[in-house]
Amino acid sequence: MRRFAPALAGLACAVVAWAAPAAAYEIDPLTRQPLTQALTVTVRPSGSAASPDAMDATVPKISPIPRETVAYNGPYGPGTIVVSTTERRLYYVLGSGQALRYGIGVGRPGFTWNGVQSITMKREWPDWRPPSQMIRRRPDLPRYMKGGPENPLGARAMYLGGTLYRIHGSNEPETIGTAVSSGCIRMTNDDVIDLYSRAKVGAKVIVQR
């Protein structure tokens, strides 16, 4: 497996994983010998070949850090997203003293940030185009990757202000709860689909260290 690990401060958000196709064999039930060799190819879904709903059906409904409803007595109103990079948790404020808490991956040392932004755009199964700064540092990276299960932005992306930071899904759920990104907030695909369905364009996002 070949892996690309974007490492641009404040811009790169995820790791791209490429998987080599696996070979499958049809076995004669009597002789137990291979009859034919068939190449099993994983086709990356495209807009014409698979709808977002069809791709959503492939998302595992399990997270290394299960989301849960928790008590919340902070100062922010319903619909606000509060990110605690220290806890590596994201809170979606429900109101009435409650919030939904999700596990997240955050920026590695030297790539953390804090501040107030808002969601300016939302995308389902977004395409990925590494910024020019990243390409200069990592010329081996693909210049474009269509949205789909192999895409490092995952199932959903919510873009924060005029920055290149995003809250997005991930094709590496094992990184949730760790500090490995270059500034973006990553979630499991299942969790980011859930948050995406709740958060509105214009919602306030508070990022705390």
C-alpha positions as CSV (number, residue, x, y, z in Angstrom):
1,M,0.0,0.0,0.0
2,R,1.3,3.4,-1.0
3,R,0.5,6.2,1.4
4,F,0.8,9.9,0.9
5,A,1.2,12.0,4.0
6,P,0.5,15.7,3.3
7,A,2.5,17.8,5.7
8,L,1.8,21.5,5.0
9,A,1.2,23.7,8.0
10,G,-2.4,24.8,8.3
11,L,-3.3,23.4,4.9
12,A,-3.0,19.7,4.6
13,C,-5.6,17.8,6.5
14,A,-5.4,14.1,5.8
15,V,-3.5,11.1,4.5
16,V,-4.3,9.6,1.2
17,A,-4.3,5.8,1.1
18,W,-4.0,3.9,-2.2
19,A,-4.8,0.2,-2.2
20,A,-3.4,-2.1,-4.9
21,P,-6.2,-4.3,-6.5
22,A,-6.4,-7.8,-5.1
23,A,-6.6,-11.0,-7.2
24,A,-9.4,-13.4,-6.8
25,Y,-9.5,-17.0,-8.0
26,E,-12.3,-19.3,-9.0
27,I,-11.6,-22.7,-7.6
28,D,-12.8,-26.0,-9.1
29,P,-14.8,-27.7,-6.3
30,L,-13.5,-31.2,-7.2
31,T,-9.8,-30.6,-8.0
32,R,-9.4,-27.5,-5.8
33,Q,-7.3,-26.0,-8.7
34,P,-7.7,-22.5,-10.0
35,L,-10.0,-22.4,-13.0
36,T,-9.6,-18.7,-13.9
37,Q,-8.0,-15.7,-12.5
38,A,-10.2,-12.7,-12.1
39,L,-8.9,-9.3,-11.2
40,T,-11.0,-7.6,-8.6
41,V,-10.8,-3.8,-9.1
42,T,-12.1,-1.3,-6.7
43,V,-13.7,1.4,-8.8
44,R,-13.7,4.9,-7.3
45,P,-17.3,6.1,-7.4
46,S,-17.9,9.1,-9.7
47,G,-20.8,11.4,-10.0
48,S,-22.3,9.4,-12.9
49,A,-21.6,6.0,-11.5
50,A,-22.7,6.3,-7.8
51,S,-24.8,8.8,-6.0
52,P,-23.9,10.3,-2.6
53,D,-26.6,8.2,-1.1
54,A,-25.1,5.0,-2.6
55,M,-21.7,5.9,-1.3
56,D,-23.1,6.7,2.2
57,A,-24.4,3.1,2.4
58,T,-20.8,1.9,2.4
59,V,-19.8,3.9,5.5
60,P,-19.2,1.8,8.6
61,K,-21.5,2.7,11.4
62,I,-18.9,2.4,14.1
63,S,-16.4,4.8,15.6
64,P,-13.4,4.3,17.8
65,I,-14.9,7.1,20.0
66,P,-18.7,6.7,20.0
67,R,-20.6,9.9,19.9
68,E,-22.9,10.6,22.8
69,T,-25.2,13.2,24.3
70,V,-23.6,15.0,27.3
71,A,-24.5,17.8,29.7
72,Y,-23.4,21.2,28.4
73,N,-23.5,24.4,30.4
74,G,-21.3,26.6,28.2
75,P,-22.1,30.1,26.9
76,Y,-22.9,29.1,23.3
77,G,-26.4,28.6,21.9
78,P,-27.9,25.8,19.9
79,G,-26.3,25.0,16.6
80,T,-22.9,26.2,17.7
81,I,-19.9,23.9,17.2
82,V,-17.3,23.9,19.9
83,V,-14.0,22.2,19.2
84,S,-11.6,21.3,22.0
85,T,-8.3,20.4,20.5
86,T,-7.0,19.5,24.0
87,E,-9.7,17.0,24.6
88,R,-9.8,16.0,20.9
89,R,-13.6,16.3,21.0
90,L,-16.1,18.3,19.1
91,Y,-19.4,19.5,20.7
92,Y,-22.5,20.3,18.8
93,V,-24.7,22.4,21.1
94,L,-28.3,21.1,21.2
95,G,-29.6,23.5,23.8
96,S,-31.5,22.8,27.0
97,G,-28.2,22.0,28.7
98,Q,-27.1,19.3,26.3
99,A,-24.6,18.8,23.5
100,L,-23.6,16.0,21.1
101,R,-19.9,15.0,21.7
102,Y,-17.8,13.5,18.9
103,G,-14.3,12.2,18.8
104,I,-12.0,14.0,16.4
105,G,-8.5,14.1,15.1
106,V,-6.7,17.5,15.4
107,G,-3.5,19.2,14.3
108,R,-0.2,17.7,15.3
109,P,2.2,19.8,17.4
110,G,3.0,23.0,15.7
111,F,-0.2,22.9,13.6
112,T,-2.9,23.7,16.1
113,W,-4.9,26.9,16.0
114,N,-7.7,28.5,17.8
115,G,-10.3,31.1,17.0
116,V,-13.8,31.7,15.8
117,Q,-15.0,30.9,12.3
118,S,-18.3,30.0,10.6
119,I,-19.3,27.3,8.2
120,T,-19.3,29.0,4.7
121,M,-19.8,25.9,2.5
122,K,-20.8,22.3,2.8
123,R,-20.0,19.5,0.4
124,E,-20.9,15.8,0.2
125,W,-18.1,13.4,-0.9
126,P,-15.9,16.4,-1.8
127,D,-13.2,16.3,-4.4
128,W,-9.6,17.0,-3.2
129,R,-7.1,19.3,-4.8
130,P,-3.9,19.7,-2.8
131,P,-3.0,23.4,-2.6
132,S,0.0,24.6,-4.5
133,Q,2.0,25.1,-1.3
134,M,1.5,21.4,-0.5
135,I,2.4,20.3,-4.1
136,R,5.7,22.3,-3.8
137,R,6.6,20.4,-0.6
138,R,5.2,17.0,-1.7
139,P,5.4,16.8,-5.5
140,D,4.5,13.1,-5.3
141,L,0.9,13.9,-4.3
142,P,-1.9,13.6,-6.8
143,R,-3.0,16.9,-8.2
144,Y,-6.7,15.9,-8.0
145,M,-8.7,13.2,-6.4
146,K,-12.4,12.7,-7.0
147,G,-14.7,12.4,-4.1
148,G,-15.3,8.9,-2.8
149,P,-14.4,6.4,-0.1
150,E,-10.7,6.6,-0.9
151,N,-10.6,10.4,-0.8
152,P,-8.8,11.9,2.3
153,L,-11.7,14.4,2.9
154,G,-14.1,11.5,3.5
155,A,-17.9,11.6,3.2
156,R,-18.5,15.3,4.0
157,A,-16.6,18.6,4.4
158,M,-17.7,21.8,6.1
159,Y,-15.4,24.7,5.1
160,L,-14.5,27.2,7.8
161,G,-14.6,30.9,6.8
162,G,-12.2,32.0,4.1
163,T,-9.5,29.6,5.4
164,L,-8.5,26.2,4.0
165,Y,-9.4,24.6,7.3
166,R,-12.3,22.1,7.2
167,I,-14.2,19.8,9.4
168,H,-14.2,16.7,7.3
169,G,-14.5,12.9,7.3
170,S,-11.5,10.6,7.0
171,N,-10.6,7.3,5.3
172,E,-8.4,6.6,8.3
173,P,-10.7,6.2,11.3
174,E,-7.8,4.9,13.4
175,T,-6.5,8.5,13.5
176,I,-9.5,9.8,15.4
177,G,-8.5,10.8,18.9
178,T,-4.9,11.6,17.8
179,A,-3.0,14.7,16.7
180,V,-1.9,14.0,13.1
181,S,-3.5,16.6,10.8
182,S,-2.1,19.9,9.7
183,G,-4.9,22.0,11.1
184,C,-8.2,20.5,9.8
185,I,-10.6,18.8,12.2
186,R,-11.2,15.2,11.0
187,M,-14.0,12.8,12.1
188,T,-15.1,9.3,11.1
189,N,-17.3,9.3,8.0
190,D,-20.2,8.1,10.1
191,D,-19.9,11.0,12.5
192,V,-19.3,13.7,9.9
193,I,-22.4,12.6,8.1
194,D,-24.3,13.0,11.3
195,L,-22.9,16.4,12.1
196,Y,-23.4,17.5,8.5
197,S,-27.1,16.8,8.7
198,R,-27.3,19.1,11.8
199,A,-24.9,21.9,11.2
200,K,-26.1,24.8,9.0
201,V,-24.2,27.1,6.7
202,G,-23.4,30.2,8.8
203,A,-23.1,28.2,12.0
204,K,-20.5,29.5,14.4
205,V,-17.4,27.3,15.0
206,I,-15.4,27.9,18.2
207,V,-11.9,26.3,18.1
208,Q,-10.3,26.1,21.6
209,R,-6.8,24.8,22.5
